[in-house]
Amino acid sequence: MSQQKIIYLDNNATTRVDKRVLDAMLPYFTDFYANSTSQHIAGLTVNEAVENAAWQVSDLINADADEILFTSGATEAINLAIKGLADQDRKHIVTVQTEHKAVLETCNFMESIGFEVTYLPIASDGLLDIQLLEEIITGKTLVFIGMFSNNETGVMQNISEISKILKDKNILFLCDATQTIGKIPIDVKALGIDFLAMSAHKFYGPKGVGALYLSGKTKLKLTPQILGGGQQRKLRSGTLNVPGIIGLGKACEIAQNEQEKDQKRIEALRNKLEKGLLQFEGSFVNGNISNRIYNTTNICFPNVNSEQLILTLGNISVSNGASCSAVTSEPSHVLKAMGLSDEDALSSIRFSLGRFTTEEEIDIAVERILSLATPFATKAI
């Protein structure tokens, strides 16, 4: 019996590495393998490639190359940005209830060392009440931490409006752009973002590498969380993951050139998928459908056990929550914060499309999901 081809609709969890990214990386495993901090010709050659990758990353977000710090991914970048501010006099952090666990767990840690953290609620459509943000800020507030677009619903916050309030109050802005980078243009200067976290594997690069943008205008210096040989201006020690960094840079370069083309095609496929699946009686989209990233839809199929359905789908890869917590049967904290009942949250599925999704795959997915969801609709969760 031949194995069925995977229909992958879980690109918010991770993406397939673009072959052009892989081709750019391969020589740095076998030919250009020197340590990038070594002072001989081989090392200097590799260091030049790393500097070029920093330029590729910075160019994508309109930053300067020396404002890019390479990390193992967005989780490390977020940890460094938040914990690195621990020595400041102001001890109040503001974030949102629907943030990724990388933010929420790090904020929990900050509370354990004496910081006050405010977790702002969101409306039923997933949007933050900007006025509430303005009201909660005090003279002790150090930083606001917020996603650009949510990993589960795709809902996009009004980053420019948030930034304006923060700048008026002299509050730092850490933006988790993990699900947005490479999909739409981001200009950190125009948006007034002080710190921005990203992971390569969310936009067709390799796993295990990411970056933190640190605005050169930010006068506060982060306290390093990893000590050692003093690499990367002593802010993040350790031998650089050169092949990964090269892959991240190449993924950024491709995104810069192809974002517009990708958006037009993927958004059309997402809309087709959504229209087809909403034929299921009583189904509805979770989150604001006007302010969301174009590759994502999160749909509730009332009275359907999403976990059972996902297992039954076999070769169709979808998710009922964030990839880091999808192994649990707990309702999504994002959907709960939006006011969904446990039953509706556990009946919801996230679909996230990508560069390699095809129209044929969408047609197959709609047909299979509708046919398989119906039997489950009669079963209690």
ABEGO torsion letter per residue (X at the ends): XBBBBBBBAAAAABBBBBAAAAAAAAAAAAABABBAABABAAAAAAAAAAAAAAAAAAAAAGBBAAABBBBAEAAAAAAAAAAAAAABABABBBBBAABBAAAAAAAAAAAAAGBBBBBBBBBAAGBBBAAAAAAABBAABABBBBBABBAAAGBBBBAAAAAAAAAAAGBBBBBBAAAABGABBBBAAAAGBABBBBBAAABGBBBGBBBBBBBAABABBBBBABBEAGBGGGABBEBBBAAAAAAAAAAAAAAAAAAAAAAAAAAAAAAAAAAAAAABBGBBBBEBAABBBAABBBBBBBGBBAAAAAAAAEABBBBAEBAAAAABABBBAAAAAAGBBAAAAAABBBBBBBAABBAAAAAAAAAAAAAAAAAAAABBX
